[in-house]
């Protein structure tokens, strides 16, 4: 019996010694973190969610351990309290951190990917693609050609009995308007360190075809005379009209008509650099999430390139006289202008989320390679006048200037499609105009008259595409 008591006493002593050793080790190691109460998330007034802990969370009251002084540690916030510091117009969707919601919402695992889609970012909303195209329907008005009087009705005026009753000029009815198109296709090829996009684009403008016609009939038969005739004379002496001319067909005529056509086509290739918008901004949404938004502002651009114009004009002037001494005359003029040169341009645009307003200007120096051909045929039975049979051609070249300016407004339907409308003017100097080639000096060498100017004004409506 005594032996069993000794054995039990020794066993209890060993257990007691093991317990004391374990207690000493635990006291030296500090409190067990697993015994801390769970942190509580609280939303502050500035909407930042932070973790709050009890003031004595770091103190473990144990009867057999030393009292450890509280150690204050900065609690790490469980959601980011501010948007990313720098955004460069990209989508900003890579490596996004989780955004935690208030636990009271019942969802503490909401991430950025589950937030509403990013809208209006400059990387997604503006120029989201490599290629772009613009197509416009254009209504263009061509100003009247230079005033050229083709014929005068030498029937005495009923008002003063001294002047012609009527005149017939080449711009009597004007050109009016013509419909055409402008088509642009381009590609973005780089972005430089100054945050500018560079692109290459090709633009076609045309085909425009203006036509007008007119005519005159003598008040009294055979009273139409042309002042272009070198021997033209019409005066009144003692109430007696005196009329004279050299060439037949177009003088002492009864009726005259005119058909005039003008055509315009243009093609250009440009390299453009456009400043992009500034860095995107992060905007807080009502649900506590952030969305990336573009910064509205100006996006000016500069361009330089090569441009070609083709202006073609055709005029047919016809004259007739009936009766015992019939006559007919036909004057056919064709001019061709081929302008090629260099141009520069600038555009100022204000870019907003849903629309864009822009104004632009282009100007350039060109060499005009002009050709002219005039065919005149007149047969007259009146012995006072000479018949005409002339076919003359000439070519010349001259330095010229062309300028174009306009404005447009665009509404962005989505990142890849926009509606646009605007207006423009175009002025081309030193052009061979058909009406200014008319002359009756058939003995002199033929030359191309390049003193004409062409002015156009129009309105546009169309669409833009980016892909």
Secondary structure as UniProt FT lines:
FT   HELIX           2..29
FT   HELIX           33..35
FT   STRAND          40..43
FT   TURN            45..46
FT   STRAND          49..52
FT   TURN            55..58
FT   TURN            63..64
FT   TURN            94..95
FT   HELIX           103..105
FT   HELIX           112..114
FT   TURN            122..125
FT   STRAND          131..142
FT   STRAND          149..156
FT   TURN            158..160
FT   STRAND          164..169
FT   TURN            170..171
FT   STRAND          176..191
FT   TURN            193..194
FT   STRAND          196..217
FT   TURN            221..222
FT   STRAND          224..225
FT   TURN            227..228
FT   TURN            230..231
FT   STRAND          233..237
FT   TURN            238..239
FT   STRAND          240..244
FT   STRAND          255..275
FT   STRAND          281..284
FT   TURN            286..287
FT   STRAND          290..293
FT   STRAND          297..298
FT   STRAND          301..321
FT   STRAND          327..351
FT   STRAND          355..380
FT   TURN            383..384
FT   STRAND          388..414
FT   TURN            415..416
FT   STRAND          417..431
FT   HELIX           434..437
FT   TURN            442..443
FT   STRAND          452..466
//
